[in-house]
Amino acid sequence: MKGTAILFQEETIKFIEDVELSVYEELKNQCGCNHCTCKLDNKVVDFGSVSPVFWHENEVDWDYGY
């Protein structure tokens, strides 16, 4: 199952689209750590500190707002 992971940082919000639920769960388990990492497109990405993390199944309709 794929969807959109929503990461909250101190002053920003990051949306990671078209990711597997397992990637979201991996990031969620790392909430509160200084270096939340996951593998995207065969590269390890460090998002820094994120908390909390939310999941939106399927794609976000950006024209509509969710």
Secondary structure, DSSP 8 states (H G I E B T S, - for coil): -EEEEEEE-SS-EEEEEEEEHHHHHHHHHTTTSS--EEEETTEEEE--S---EEEEES---TTTT-
